[in-house]
Amino acid sequence: MDVGKEWLSVADICEYMGVSTFVVTRVLRSGELPAVKFGREWRVARGDFEDWLNDRRREAVTRATRPAG
Protein backbone atom coordinates (compact mmCIF):
# COMPACT_ATOMS: atom_id res chain seq x y z
CA MET A 1 0.00 0.00 0.00
CA ASP A 2 1.29 3.44 -0.91
CA VAL A 3 1.06 5.26 2.43
CA GLY A 4 1.41 8.57 0.61
CA LYS A 5 -2.01 8.17 -1.01
CA GLU A 6 -4.74 10.38 0.39
CA TRP A 7 -7.53 7.96 -0.65
CA LEU A 8 -7.31 4.17 -0.39
CA SER A 9 -9.15 1.64 -2.51
CA VAL A 10 -10.59 -1.66 -1.32
CA ALA A 11 -7.61 -3.37 -2.98
CA ASP A 12 -5.17 -1.15 -1.05
CA ILE A 13 -6.80 -2.07 2.26
CA CYS A 14 -6.96 -5.77 1.34
CA GLU A 15 -3.25 -5.78 0.50
CA TYR A 16 -2.30 -3.98 3.72
CA MET A 17 -4.51 -6.08 6.01
CA GLY A 18 -4.12 -9.41 4.19
CA VAL A 19 -7.87 -9.98 3.93
CA SER A 20 -10.34 -10.54 1.10
CA THR A 21 -12.40 -7.91 -0.67
CA PHE A 22 -15.48 -9.48 0.93
CA VAL A 23 -14.20 -8.64 4.41
CA VAL A 24 -13.38 -5.03 3.52
CA THR A 25 -16.63 -4.34 1.66
CA ARG A 26 -18.64 -5.82 4.55
CA VAL A 27 -17.01 -3.34 6.95
CA LEU A 28 -17.61 -0.47 4.50
CA ARG A 29 -21.26 -1.37 3.91
CA SER A 30 -21.88 -1.58 7.65
CA GLY A 31 -20.65 2.00 8.05
CA GLU A 32 -18.10 0.90 10.63
CA LEU A 33 -15.29 2.37 8.50
CA PRO A 34 -16.17 5.75 6.93
CA ALA A 35 -15.97 5.65 3.13
CA VAL A 36 -17.22 7.28 -0.04
CA LYS A 37 -18.64 5.31 -2.93
CA PHE A 38 -18.01 6.55 -6.50
CA GLY A 39 -20.20 4.45 -8.76
CA ARG A 40 -19.18 0.90 -7.93
CA GLU A 41 -15.87 1.83 -6.29
CA TRP A 42 -15.26 2.55 -2.61
CA ARG A 43 -12.63 5.02 -1.39
CA VAL A 44 -11.47 5.50 2.18
CA ALA A 45 -9.56 8.53 3.40
CA ARG A 46 -6.18 7.38 4.68
CA GLY A 47 -6.69 9.27 7.95
CA ASP A 48 -10.07 7.60 8.54
CA PHE A 49 -8.52 4.17 7.90
CA GLU A 50 -5.65 4.86 10.31
CA ASP A 51 -8.06 6.11 12.99
CA TRP A 52 -10.33 3.08 12.54
CA LEU A 53 -7.39 0.68 12.69
CA ASN A 54 -5.98 2.30 15.84
CA ASP A 55 -9.43 2.18 17.49
CA ARG A 56 -9.66 -1.58 16.75
CA ARG A 57 -6.18 -2.06 18.19
CA ARG A 58 -7.08 -0.19 21.39
CA GLU A 59 -10.27 -2.26 21.76
CA ALA A 60 -8.28 -5.47 21.42
CA VAL A 61 -5.78 -4.37 24.07
CA THR A 62 -8.60 -3.37 26.42
CA ARG A 63 -10.30 -6.76 25.99
CA ALA A 64 -7.02 -8.61 26.53
CA THR A 65 -6.20 -6.76 29.75
CA ARG A 66 -9.62 -7.07 31.41
CA PRO A 67 -9.76 -9.46 34.34
CA ALA A 68 -11.64 -12.68 33.62
CA GLY A 69 -14.97 -13.11 35.26
Backbone torsions as a table, in degrees:
resi	resn	phi	psi	omega
1	MET	NA	133.7	176.8
2	ASP	-80.9	102.8	-175.9
3	VAL	-68.6	-9.3	177.0
4	GLY	-82.2	-11.1	-179.9
5	LYS	-70.2	138.7	177.2
6	GLU	-79.1	-34.7	-179.2
7	TRP	-119.9	133.6	-179.2
8	LEU	-106.7	143.8	175.4
9	SER	-91.8	170.7	174.7
10	VAL	-58.7	-42.3	179.7
11	ALA	-61.4	-39.9	177.8
12	ASP	-60.0	-45.8	-178.1
13	ILE	-68.1	-41.3	177.3
14	CYS	-58.3	-46.1	-179.8
15	GLU	-61.8	-45.4	-177.7
16	TYR	-66.3	-43.3	-174.9
17	MET	-89.7	-15.2	-179.3
18	GLY	70.6	37.4	-179.9
19	VAL	-125.7	171.4	-178.8
20	SER	-82.6	164.5	177.0
21	THR	-63.2	-31.2	178.8
22	PHE	-59.6	-44.5	-179.1
23	VAL	-62.8	-47.0	-177.7
24	VAL	-66.0	-46.4	-178.3
25	THR	-66.0	-31.6	176.3
26	ARG	-63.0	-42.5	178.6
27	VAL	-66.6	-39.7	179.4
28	LEU	-66.9	-45.0	-179.9
29	ARG	-63.9	-31.4	-179.8
30	SER	-73.0	-17.6	-177.5
31	GLY	85.4	1.3	-179.3
32	GLU	-63.4	-38.1	177.3
33	LEU	-111.7	117.3	-178.2
34	PRO	-60.5	135.6	-178.5
35	ALA	-154.7	165.5	176.9
36	VAL	-121.6	138.0	178.8
37	LYS	-109.0	123.4	176.2
38	PHE	-109.6	102.5	-175.2
39	GLY	63.8	-116.9	179.7
40	ARG	-99.6	0.2	-175.4
41	GLU	-105.1	136.7	175.3
42	TRP	-96.5	145.4	172.4
43	ARG	-134.7	139.1	-178.6
44	VAL	-122.5	129.5	175.5
45	ALA	-64.3	133.9	-177.4
46	ARG	-54.3	-41.7	179.5
47	GLY	-63.2	-39.5	177.3
48	ASP	-64.7	-40.8	178.9
49	PHE	-63.9	-44.6	179.9
50	GLU	-63.3	-42.5	177.5
51	ASP	-61.9	-46.5	-179.8
52	TRP	-60.6	-45.2	-179.1
53	LEU	-63.9	-43.6	178.1
54	ASN	-65.2	-36.3	175.6
55	ASP	-62.3	-43.9	179.1
56	ARG	-63.0	-39.3	179.9
57	ARG	-64.4	-44.4	178.7
58	ARG	-62.7	-40.6	178.1
59	GLU	-61.6	-41.1	179.8
60	ALA	-65.1	-40.7	178.5
61	VAL	-65.6	-42.3	179.4
62	THR	-61.2	-45.4	178.8
63	ARG	-63.0	-39.5	-177.1
64	ALA	-70.5	-26.4	-176.6
65	THR	-98.2	-1.7	177.3
66	ARG	-71.6	141.8	175.3
67	PRO	-67.5	143.3	179.1
68	ALA	-69.1	147.5	174.6
69	GLY	129.1	NA	NA
